[in-house]
Amino acid sequence: MHVENGNTIKTRFLRVSEENFDSILDETAAIIRSGGTVAFPTETVYGLGADGLNPTAVRKIFEAKRRPPGNPLSLLVHSSEDLEKVARNIPEKAFRLMDAFWPGPLTIVLEKNDTVPGITSGNLQSIGVRMPDHIIPLELIKRSGTPLAAPSANLSGKPSPSLAAHVVADLAGRIDAIIDGGEAAIGLESTVIDMTVKPPVVLRPGAVGIEELEKVIGKVRSGYKNDNVGTDAAPLEKQAGQKYGHYTPYTKVVLVEGESKFVSKQIAKLLENYMSREEKVGLLLSEEIADLFDAKGLGADECFLLGSQEEPEVAARKLFEGLRNLDSKRLDVIIADGSFSLSGIGDALINRLREASSIRFAI
């Protein structure tokens, strides 16, 4: 149990099944209506939900996650009625995106209604809104009767949770309930596009790529790309303002980007260097890079395989699990493989690896 502001929280752990679905959703909806916090699966990652229109309830999200104040949340909705509660002056192109990608892994930033409290929006005049493609959050929103403020269900700055076990590790004793609905299908957070500016700006990549968005609404800009990595195997430390990134495990992460044959050579070189200093090293690799050298034979203490470069959606689903798995092994450093293609969900995968790393190499 966890003591927060003098109050002890006992977290309910609820594994959902076909037989108990209704009773669990009714129980957790009652928690939301009473101003409590519930973690639940979505198709992207596990979210931590509270009544998004109740400032006291939303504050509990910040406290549970140790999230810095002023950091805006997004809202999950169930219907067009919910959307009308939280957003206004919705542009026609935003409706086109909803028709194409909702329910699904796309968060759309819109002008907010006055019903959305400042703590939810970070005191901005806009709010991110998404309709998830998962029956559990959809039913929870419907039965609670309110849009849900729902960031990822992890301690702030740490790798997002793709399994209920990850939520337990971070938030047990800090929130009211956790619904275990199995593994998140995508494993990375939603794409975020800001529709309050022209042309629209993609603030975070996800399963819906820029190319897909442009097919529906025309030109969009990228507001997240950061290609100033070191060259010729020269490392780039995080810049000022990027020191505390998202998705960061406690263990230092070194990312190596580039073509496979060069990435494998640089990883082997780094591995030898860290071993010479008697540091414990874990590797986070694609199958192709792992096949190019014997990680254990070269002395790596741990190795987690993300899957094939040909299936970036599998690697995306396993990324946060891999980071958490290696982070639990008491290593000194994790060397990550950045040889995945920067297209589609591979773009989002590399984005998360860049955020998680403190040192990056481009080969």
N, C-alpha and C positions, 0 to 999 in steps of 0.2 A: 504493500500500500504506500501511497504518497501523500505527504502533508503539504497542502498549498494554501497559503494565507491562513493557517490554523485549522484547515478542514482536511479530513482524511477522505481520500477517494478510493473506493473499492471498484475496480474495473470488472465488469461482466464480460466474459468471453463466450460468444455465441456462435457455434458452428451451424450454419444453415443447411437444411436439407429440404427435400420436397415435402416431407411430412410436417416439419415445424416452421415452414416458410412464413405463413401468415402470423403465427403467434410471435415469432421473433421480430417481424417487421412492425407489428402492432406495439410490441414492447419498446422497441427502439424509437418508434415515432413518438411515443409518449414521453420518452426521455428528451427528444428534441423540443417538443411542445412545452416542456417544463423548464427549458433553458439549459439543457445538458449537452454533452458532446458525445458523438458516436463515430467510430471509424468503420469504414465499409469499403468493399472492392468496387472499382469501376473498370472499364475496359482498358484504361490507361495505367493508373497506379491506384493504390489504396488512398482514399481521402479521409480527412477528419472534418466531420460535419457538425454544424450548429445552425440555429435559426439565424439566417443572414440579415434579418431585419430587426434583430434584438441585440442592441449594443452590449448588454451584459453577457449574453451567451457568446457573442463573437469574441469578447475579451478573454473568455476561457480558452479559446483556440490559441491565442497569442501566448497565454500563460503556459498551456500544456506543451506547446512546441518550442517555448523560449524564443519566440519569433520577435525580431525587433519591431517596436511600435512604428506606425506610419507606413508599414509595408502592406500595400493593398492586397486584398483577397479577391477571388472570383466567386461567382455564384452559379450553382447548378439549378436548372429549372426543369419542370416536367411538361409544361404546356405553353401555348401562346398567351394564356391568361397570366401565367407566372412572369413571362417576358414583359408584359405590359405593366406589371407591378414595379419592375426594377429599371426599365429603360424607356427612353423617349426619343423622338426625332430620329427614328431608325432609318438609315438610308436604304434605298431600293437594292443596292448591291449587297447589303448585309442580309436581306431577305433571300437573295439568290444563293448566298453561301449556306444559309440555314436549309434551304430546299435541297441543296446538293450534299451537305455533309452532316446534318443533324437528323437523328441523334448520332453522335460520333465524336472523334477526338479533335474538335476544333473549338477553341474559346474565342469569342468575338467581343472586342472592346467597343462599347457603345456609350453614348451620353446617358448618365444615370438619372433616375427619378429621385425626387426628394425623399421617398420612402426608404432609400438606402442610406444607412447611417454612415457618418464619416469614418468610423473605425473600420468598417468593412471596405470602403473605397480608398483608404489611405488619405482621406480628405481631398481626393481628386473629384473632378466633375464627371468622371467616366467610371465604368465598371465592366469587368470581363464577365461574360455570360456563356454558359455551355449547357447543352442537353446531352447527358451521357447515354451511351449505348449499352446499358446494363440494367437488368430488371431490378436489382437490389436498390441502387440509388433512386431510380425512377419511382419505385413504390414507396421508398422512404420519404421522398419529397411529397408525393401525393398524399400519403397518410399523415404526414406532419402538417400539411396545409401551408407550407411556406418554402420559398427558395432557400437553399442551403449554402452558407459560406463553407467552402470545402477545399482548403489547400491539401497538399500531400500529407499523409499521416506519419510524419517522422519528426525528429528533433530538427530544428531549423539548421540548415546548412549541410545536413548529413544525406547520404544516398536515399533516394525515395524508396518506399516500400512496394514491392511487387507481390509479397506474400503476407498473410496475416501474422506470421511469426516475426516478420520485420517490425510490424506495428507493436507487437508485444514487447520486443526488445527495447524499443524507444519510448513507448508511451504507457505501458501497463502501470497502473497506479496514478496516472496523470489525467485520465479521461474516464467517462462513465461506462462505455461499452465498446467492444470490438466485435464486428460481424465477420466471421471467417467464411468467405465465399469462394475460396480457391485462388489459384494464380491469376494475376492480371494478364489479360490476353496480349496487350501491346507492350507493357512494361516501361514505357516512357511517357512523360506528361504530354498533354495536348499541345498542338500547334496553337499559338496565340497571334491573332491578327487585329491590329488597331484600325477600326473603321471610322474613327473620329477625325482622321487626317486624310489628305489627298496628295499623292496616291496612298492607298492603305499600306501599312507597315507591318511586316511579320516580326513580332518581338521575340518569339521563341519557336524554333522548329520542332516538328513532331511528325506524327504519322501522315498528316496531310501536308504534302510538299508544296513549295512555291509554284511549281509547274501546274499542279492540279488547281490551285487557287486561281491562277491566271487564266486557265481555260474557262473559268466561270465568270470572273469579274474584270479581266484585263490586267493591266500593269499593276504590280505590287512591288514594294521595296523591301529589302532585307535590313532589319535593324539589329541584327545579332551577330553577323559574321565578323570574325576576328582572325584575319589571315597573317598577321605580323609575327609568325613563329620564327624561331631562329633558323638560319640556313647553314648548309654545309656542316650539319651535326653540331651547330652551336646552340646551346640551350637558351630558352627565354624564361626568366622568372616571371611570376605574375606581376603586373604593373600596379602602381598605386591605385587604390579603389577597387582592385580585383583580388586583394590579399585574401579575403574571406569569400570564397566562391560557394556556389551551390554544389550539392551532391558530393561533398568532400568527406572521405573517410578520415579517421584519426591518423592512419598511416600515410606517409608521404607518397604521392603518385607521380611517376615520371612517364610522360606520354611520348611515344616515337611515331611520327607520321611520315608517310611516303609510300613508295612502291615496295612490294613485299620483299624482294631480294635485298634491298638496302635496309629496310626496317629490321629484318632478321639479323643482319650483320651488326647493326647498331645496338640492338637488344643484347646480343651475345657480348659485345664489347662492354656495355654498361654492367651486365651481370658479372663479368670478370672483375671489373673495377670495384663493385660493391663487395664482392667476395674477398678481394684482397684486403679489404678493410674489416673483414669478419662481420659484415652486416648480413642480416637475414633478409632474403629477397623472395618475393612472390611475383609470378608472371600472370598477366591477364591477356590471353592470346586467341587469335583466330586459329582454326584448324590448319590453315595453310602455313602460317608462320610456325606453328608448333611442329609441323612436318619437316620444316627446313633445318631444324636442329633438335637435339635431345636435351630438353630443358633440365631434366633430372641429372643427366650425364654431365651437364655443364655446371651443376651445383645448385640450381634453384631449390629453395626450400619448399615452395608450394607453386602449383600451376592450376589455373582455372581456365577452361576452354569455353569461349563464347559461341562456337559454332563456325560454320563456313562463311567466307567472304561473299559467297554466292547467295547466302540467305541472311541478309542484314536484319530482317525482321526477327529472326531467331536470336541473333546477337543482342538486339535491342531488348528483347524480353528477358534476357539473362544478365544484362549489364549490371543492374543494381544488386542482383543476387551475388554476382561475382565479386563486386567491390566489397560487399558486406562479408562475404565468405572469407576473402583474403584479409580483410581488416580484423577479423576475429583470431587470426593465427599468430599474433604478436610478432609481426614482421617489422623490419626497419624501413623497407621501401617496397612499393609495388611498381613494376614496370609494365606499362600498358601498350598494347598493339593498336596503332592508329592507321592501319593499312586498308581500312574499309573505304568503299567508294563514297564520295560526297554527293550522292544523288538519292532522292527519295528519303526513306527513313534512315539511310546511312548518314545523311547530313545531320539529322538529330542525334544519332549515336555519337558521332565525332564531337558535336557540340557539347554533349554531356561529359565526354571524356576530357575535353579541354577545360570545362568548368571544374572537374574533379581534380585536375592535375595542378601541381605547383611548379613543375618544370616541364617544358615541351621541347622536342627536337623535330625539325623538318629535314628529311633526307632527300 
